[in-house]
Amino acid sequence: MGRFLCIVALLTTPLSAVGQVNDPAFADYFLVGRFGEICTMCEVVVLCRSGDDLAIETIPETGDFSLYHVQTRTFWSQVSTIWEWFISNFNSKSLAAGHTRPVAVYEITDGRWSTAGTVDARVSLEPARIVIGAQSIDRVDRRWLSGADEQPIGYCHRLPLWESLEIVEQRAPREPGS
């Protein structure tokens, strides 16, 4: 029996690797890394602001923008990835359909920070969107969109994680008692 399992494992391993190869159609999507979609334990900080697509490398001191701290997937969402990756060996549509994960949302107006609100975001490859509350991010061109009609608001940028989290810790107000 043990020999049979070893033979099966050796024969199916290359098939699994082929089934999970990153689809080149998604390679340039916003927040897709070299190993594919945002990993279950990865965090991301995204800054979205109105206006033209100007490069942003850090959180500005002043201005109006939204800051999204995309957090690790919840326990049950992570458990579901086992099933998603298994199914993706035969059909990648389940991975492309996406997943949900918690996002801490900060609204900054004239440099004044709101307290964090937490919402569940829907992250998908097909359609190429990250839906966070009433806004969404187009993963092809990083355009920030508003409402169901998806009217353009501005653009979004991924920021360096650790530097951004330090700035959030310094600037964001805390709820009393936290």
N, C-alpha and C positions, 0 to 999 in steps of 0.2 A: 504494500500500500504506500509506504514512504517513497519508494522508487517512482511509483506512478505519479505522486504529487510533485516530485522534483521535475519529472519530465514535463508535466502540464505547466508548471511555473516557468520553466525555461522556454517553452514554446509560446506561452501567452505574454511574457514580458515584452518582447519586441512589438507585439500587437498593441499592448497598452500604451507603450511609448508613442507609437504612430498615431493612435487615436487621440492622444492628448497634446500633440504638437500644436503650438500656437498658430491660430489661423492668421495668415498675413493680412487678411482684410481688416483685422482689428489692431494691428501692430502700432498704428499711429494715433489711436484713440487716446483722449485725455485720461490719465491715471492708469493706463495699461503699462506695466513694466516689462522688463525683458523676459520675465517668467510668466507673463500673461496677466490676467485680471488681478485686481487688488487682492492680496493674500488675506486669509481669514484673520490673522493676527497682526496685520499691518494697520497703522494709523496714518492719516494724511491731513494736512492743513491746507485749505483752499481759501483764497481771498478773491471775492468777486466785487467789481465796482462798475459803475456806469461810465460811459464814454468810450473812447477809442482803446484799442488793444495795445496799451503801453506795457512794456516789461516791468514786472514787479519782482524784487528779490527778497524783500522783507516787509513786515507790517509797518505801514506808515505811522508817523506820530499824529498826524491830523488827517482830516478828510472824512468822506462818507463812503462806507463799504460794508459788506457782510463778510464775516469770517466763519468758515465751516470747519470744525474739527471732526473729520470722519473717523470714527472709532472702530476698534476691533469688532468683529461680528459677535453676536451674543452666543451663549453656550449652545442653544438648540440650533441656531443658524450654522454654527461651526460643525455640529454633528451632521447636519444635512449635507455638508460638503462631501462627506464620504460617499453618499448616494449619488450626488451630482457628478463627482469624478468617475465613479463606476459607470454610470450611464453615459458619460461623455466618450467612453471608449467605443460606443456604438452610435451615439447621436449627440452632437455638441449643442443642440438647441436648448437643453436645460441650463447649460452654463451661460449661453447667450441671453437667455430670458432674464437672468440676473438674480439678485438677492437683496435683502434689506439689512441695514445695519444702523446703529444709533449715530446721531450727529449732534454735537454741541454747536448751537448757533449763537453768534454774537453779532449784534447790530451796532455799528459805530457811526455816530452822527456828529459832525464837527469835532471829531476826536474824542467824544464822550461814548463810553462803552456801556452797553446794556448788560444785565446779568445773563448768564447762559440759559438758553432754552434748549431742551433736548427733543428732537423729533427723529422718527425713523425715515431714513432715506432709501429710495429704491435705486439700485445701481444695476444698469443693464447694458448689454452690448447691442441688442436688437429689441427695441429701438435704442439708438445710441444716446442714452440720456442718464443723467443722475437727477432724480426728482427729490427735492428737499422742500417739504411744505408746499407753498404756492409757487415756488420758483423751480427752475430746472437748469441743468447745464448740458449743452450740446457737446457730446464727447468727440465730435469730429473737428469742430472749429473753436471749442472752448467758449462759445457764446453763452452768456447768461440770459435766461428767458423768464418771462413773467406770466403766470396764470395759465389757464387752459388754452388760451389762444396763442401762447408762446411768443409774445411780443418781445423783441430784443431789448435788453436793459443795458448790457455791457459785456464784459469779458471776465473770465476767471483764470487764476494762476495758482499753480501748486507752489507752496513755500517750503523752505527747509524745516523739517519737523521739529528738531530739538530747539533750535533758535526761536521758532515761532511759539512753541509751548512755554518757553521762558518768558517771552513778551506777554503772552496771555496771562500767565501767573502774576506778572507785575501790574498789568493795566486793568484787567477785568475785575469789576466789583463782585463781591461775594454776597450771597444771601446771608442775612443775619443768622448766627448760630452755626455757620459752616466753617 
